[in-house]
Structure formats: structure tokens, C-alpha cells
Amino acid sequence: MSIFKLEKHSGLDFKKAVLFMIISTFSFALMNVSVKYLDRIPSFQIVFFRCLGSFLLATSYILIKGIPILGNKRKLMVLRAVIGLTAMTLYFLSLKHLPVGTAVSLRYIAPIFAAIFAIFILKEKLKNIQWLFFVVAFAGVLVLKGFDSNINTTGLSLILIASVFSGMVYVVLRKIAKSDHPAVVVNYFMFVGTVIGGLLAISVWVQPKGVEWIFLLLLGLFGFMGQLYMTRAFQIAQTNLVAPLKYIEVIFTMSIGVIWFNEVYTFYSFLGLIMIIVALVLNTMVKKD
């Protein structure tokens, strides 16, 4: 009887985790298309508003919960913030050159770079089958670049470099591990992004008009909601079941991009993106076995 109850409880947890991941990925998708809509606004200015909103929300959460705001591994959290800020800025820049769904998909190759960095820095080992998945994912990138005329070389370069930096972030997070509360780690990132983004935005500032103010102010909310519900999903269900659901963000983002921005995806667009996503989902599942 107790086994039955445990299985039933696990099933309910997984259903709740799926709901949380849908909320998370939809929130991130709304953030992605908001950035795309703000094409007239300089990337540093977008970074400033994105980080400021989340910084205020995260700080409020930390204070309400009574969590030590300075944390323990401060140097590593500052390093994670600087690397993450670089990745975010490059990603926002790439959105000015690429279809939003394509940029999001290419950003998700970051775990490949993270795995490679982990071999040398964390002394982790990869299964042979994972290398095959990595080759398939990069082949998908080549399909996109070689056959899809919508793929701009500048945009592709920016998003690939952004993915390299995102891969570094994963490794630093592994070093931080559970020594600090996730909200504190995120808050360091948002604080550094607010300060640096704000300073760099001064010289290129463009006065927002009308609805642009709304989208700028919502960036932090969408980002915070995405992060919060993704964290909650990972807390209540097995990682190997939840992690592949992250790629729902690609479906949401592409759908909104087609409807809102009239973006066009060719056969080769879908072929390349499917190769990337399938390879990364399989890698996630194999890695957690």
C-alpha cells in the first residue's frame, strides 16, 4: 500500500513539475520575444532593464525568506555573474541578427561546451555515445548555416560565443554547488548585470517610447518567473525527466516568432533545429543514467 502511495505521489509531483516547466519556458519565451521586439533599444540598455527587474524581485524574495544575502562563495558568484553577463549580452546582440527561435535553439548547445570544460576543469568523464550526440548537434548547426539563407554569419558567431560563455557558467555553478542558495547566486548575477549594464548603457541610451517601456519593465518579471518555476520543477521531480522539458521554450518562441514577427523557417531550418534539440535531449537523458 505504501509503495502504491509513493508511486502515486511521484506521478503527481511529475505532473506538477511539467506544469512548472511549461510556465517557466513560456515565461522565457515571452522574455525572448520582448527582446526581439525591442530591436531599436541598444543591447546594454536591455541588459540593464532585464537585470534590474530581476534584481529587485530576487532581493525582495531573499529578504522575505531571511536568506543571508551575501552568501559564502562570493568570488565564484561574482565570476559566475561576469561570465553570465557576457553570455546574456552576446545572446541579446544575436537576436538583432537571427530569427528568435533559431537563436534560442542555438543557445541550447551550451551544455556541449560545459561538458568539454568539465573534462579539463572538473575532471569529469563523458560516455562515448555523448560524443556522437555532440557531433549530431554541431551537424545541425552546419545544416542551418549551410542551407538556411536566414542565418546571418554575425548572428551565428555571436550566439555560438554566447553558448561558450554559458557553458563556462555551468562549470562555475558546479563549483559553487549547494554552498549558496540559488536565489543568492542569481541575485549576484542580476546585481552585477544592473551595475555594468547601466554604466555601459549611458553612452548609447535610447529613450524608450510608448509600449517599449512596458516590454522593458516586463523583462525582469519574465526572467524571474522563468528561473523560479524552473527551479521549483527541478526540486520536485527527477532531473532526467524534467531537463528535456526545457526545450519546450524553443516551440513557444518559434511559434510566437512566426505569429508576431512573421518569421519564416525553411525545411532546413527545422531539420537543423530538430538535429540540435534531439541530440541534446538524448545527451541529457544518457548523462543522468
Secondary structure, 3 states (H helix, E strand, C coil): CHHHHHHHHHHHHHHHHHHHHHHHHHHHHHHHHHHHHCCCCCHHHHHHHHHHHHHHHHHHHHHHHCCCCCCCCHHHHHHHHHHHHHHHHHHHHHCCCCCHHHHHHHHCCHHHHHHHHHHHHCCCCCCHHHHHHHHHHHHHHHHHHHHCCCCCHHHHHHHHHHHHHHHHHHHHHHHHCCCCCHHHHHHHHHHHHHHHHHHHHHHHCCCCCCHHHHHHHHHHHHHHHHHHHHHHHHHHCCHHHHHHHHHHHHHHHHHHHHHHHCCCCCHHHHHHHHHHHHHHHHHHHHHCC
